[in-house]
Amino acid sequence: MSAFKGKNASLTAKHQWMYRHFGNSMKCEECLKTGDKSLNMHWANVSGKYHRIRSDWRRLCISC
């Protein structure tokens, strides 16, 4: 059962969908830091509309 309910999905559900479909990379797409296990990485939405396409998301470290 999917928690992703389009516009009505919670922020948590949207991010869980991203991890499930696009993985959990350890490389920041902005500063290109990699490999540091202590460096937290998160999916960041580009447009603010939470489209389910990869180009609408960036993998960023907390600093970026």
Buried (B, 14 or more C-beta within 10 A) or exposed (E): EEEBEEEEBEEEBBBBBBEEEBEEEEEBBEEEBEEEEEBEBBBBBEEEEBEEEEEBBBBBBEEB
